[in-house]
Amino acid sequence: MIDNELLKILACPDTHQSLAEADAALLERINERISAGECTNVGGKKVEEPLEGGLVREDGKIVYPIRDSIPVLLVDEGISQD
C-alpha cells in the first residue's frame, strides 16, 4: 500500500521510531475494537471509521491510520495497542 522507499523515511512523529505496514491480523483486531465502539486514539477521540491500512511503530504500541492511501502521522491520531 505504501511505497517501500517512502516507508524507509517515515517515522513516528512522537518517538521517531521506524514504521512498518500493519498486517491484516492487526488491522482486523483494531477494526473489531472500532466496530464494538471500544477504540479511541491517543488524543482521546473515539475512532469510528474502520482502517483501510495502518503503519505500526517499531515497538508495536501505536498504529497510525492510513486514510485514502495517505498515512496520518499525527501524534493524536495514533491508536494505542496497549
C-alpha positions in Angstrom: 0.0 0.0 0.0 2.9 2.4 0.9 5.9 2.7 -1.4 8.9 1.0 0.1 11.2 4.0 -0.5 8.7 6.3 1.3 8.3 3.8 4.1 12.0 3.9 4.7 11.9 7.6 5.5 8.7 7.8 7.5 8.9 7.7 11.3 6.7 8.0 14.3 6.1 11.8 14.9 6.4 11.3 18.7 9.3 8.9 19.2 10.9 8.9 15.7 10.9 5.1 15.7 10.6 3.4 12.3 7.2 2.3 11.0 6.1 -0.8 9.1 2.8 -1.6 7.4 0.3 -3.2 9.8 -0.5 -6.8 8.8 -4.1 -8.0 8.1 -4.4 -9.6 11.6 -3.6 -6.4 13.4 -6.0 -4.4 11.2 -8.7 -6.9 11.9 -8.2 -6.6 15.7 -8.3 -2.8 15.5 -11.4 -2.8 13.3 -13.2 -5.2 15.7 -12.5 -2.7 18.5 -13.8 0.1 16.3 -16.9 -1.8 15.4 -17.5 -2.5 19.1 -17.2 1.2 19.9 -14.1 0.5 22.1 -11.4 2.2 20.2 -10.0 5.7 20.9 -7.0 7.4 19.6 -4.1 8.9 21.6 -5.9 12.2 21.5 -8.9 10.6 23.3 -11.3 10.8 20.4 -13.4 7.8 19.6 -12.3 6.1 16.3 -15.5 5.5 14.3 -14.3 4.6 10.8 -12.6 1.2 10.1 -9.0 1.4 9.0 -8.1 0.5 5.4 -4.5 0.3 6.4 -2.1 1.3 9.1 1.6 2.0 10.0 2.7 0.3 13.2 5.5 1.8 15.3 8.7 -0.3 15.7 7.8 -1.2 19.3 4.2 -2.2 18.2 2.5 0.1 20.7 0.9 2.6 18.3 -0.7 2.3 14.9 -1.1 5.3 12.7 -4.1 5.1 10.3 -3.9 5.2 6.5 -6.9 7.0 5.0 -7.4 7.4 1.3 -4.0 5.9 0.8 -2.4 8.7 2.9 -0.7 7.9 6.2 -2.0 10.1 9.0 1.2 10.7 11.0 -0.2 13.0 13.8 0.5 12.0 17.4 -3.1 12.4 18.5 -4.4 10.2 15.6 -2.3 7.1 16.7 -4.2 4.1 18.1 -2.7 2.5 21.1 -2.2 -1.3 21.2 -1.7 -1.5 25.0 
